[in-house]
Amino acid sequence: MLLFRSEEEAARWCQERERPVGGIVSLPQLQRLGGLWYGDRLRPDWKPRTVVESQAILDQVGLTSEFWRLA
């Protein structure tokens, strides 16, 4: 994970290194994603989620581009 001040800065960094721009996540999205993704891990009844459940979490926080599509 790399942190940038803006999407433009991320794009410039990738262009300078001839790398594709991957998924870009804002800090509020990242915080929300972390809470949803890991918030239940200490519950005694925790079980791994399905791909469909995982995709629903990504969609819920607005990570909907092709980059975030799970197989």
N, C-alpha and C positions, 0 to 999 in steps of 0.2 A: 504494500500500500504506500502510495506517495501522496503527500499533502501539497495542494496548490492554493493560491489565493483566488483563482478564477478558472473557468473552463478555458479561456483564451491562453492563460499561462500553461495549463496542462497540454493544450494542443501545440503550443510553441515548443515545449520540452520534448514532446513526442516527435515533432517534425525535425528538430535538430538532431535527434538520434535515430531517425528513420524507423520509428516504431508506430504501430497503430494506436489510436486513442482507444482505450478500453472503456470500462464502465466508470462513469463519474457519479459520485455520491456526495450530496451536501452533508455538512455536519449534523443538521437536524435529522436528516434521513438516516444517517449512520447511527445516531443515538436511538432513534425509534426502532430501527432494524435490530440493534443489539438487544434491546429490551424484549422484543417479540421473539427473537431467535433463541436467546438464552434465558429468558425470564422464568421458565418452568423447569430448568435443569435440576434443581435441588429438591423438587417434589418427589415424595416416595413413589408415586404412581407414574413417574416420567417414563415415556417410551419414545424411541426414535420416531420422527414424523415421516410421513410418506412424501414422495416427490410432489404430489398434488398439494399437500399441506404446506410444504416448503415454498412452492411456487406462489401459493396464496399469500404468504407473508411478504415475499418480494413485491408482489403486485400491490399489496396493501400500503406499502411505504412508497409506492410510485416508481419502483424499479421495473419498468415494463418494456424496455427496448429489447431487441433481439439478443444483446449481450447477456441479459439476465434470464433468458429462457433456459430452464433446466431440461435435460434430456429425459 
